[in-house]
Amino acid sequence: FAFGALDHKLYVHGGRPGNDPNEDSFGDFFAWDLSDGTWHNLSDAVNALGGRSDHGFAACGGKLYTFAAHWANIFYQLYVFDPINFSWSVDGKTPIPPPSDSYAIATDGIERIFIHGGSDSLTEAGASADLYVLDTSSTWATLSWALTGSPQCRLSPSMVSDGVSRIYVFGGLVDNVYASDLHILDLDLWTWTEVAYSSSLVP
């Protein structure tokens, strides 16, 4: 499922009941209002997404973004939820990355969205190390292996921004083994650095 935060609300969408790829994904869309502690069902939003799984949310410019999702169908688009208009739409900026699932998604909170890792939903070619950046005011850029110190190919990593100049990527499935490495992308220098743990206590 996808999970994200925007304007004092936590949003949850989709998911599936098990690991069977033939299982239909859920299309439910809910928001938890942090101000009053109540859930709100948003599944009837205009142009609702329908069933999705193995996707994620990134909040940017007052909107929620989510990319392609796997299983029952291939959804090869970037979708945007506008809470003010209570509607979903397709962001048509190009060149759009290949359809992907089990990726990590994060935002700088201003105008850029980052997608890292995952696998190609069409070819099922295995894990990726690609990094895609969307400037929501202009277009996509593919950085991929061009960056120094890029992390290994991986599925289902976690990624978060410090809201200033760094993106952090942790763990995921690397060569069918669950990893616990931590990598930092410097958005000023556009270089990756793997963190050398100073303690034997590793998640």
Salt bridges, closest charged atoms under 4 A:
ASP33 OD2 - LYS9 NZ 3.91
ASP54 OD2 - ARG16 NH1 2.80
ASP91 OD2 - LYS93 NZ 2.98
ASP101 OD2 - HIS70 ND1 3.88
ASP108 OD2 - ARG112 NE 2.98
ASP181 OD2 - ARG154 NH2 2.85
ASP181 OD2 - HIS183 NE2 2.79
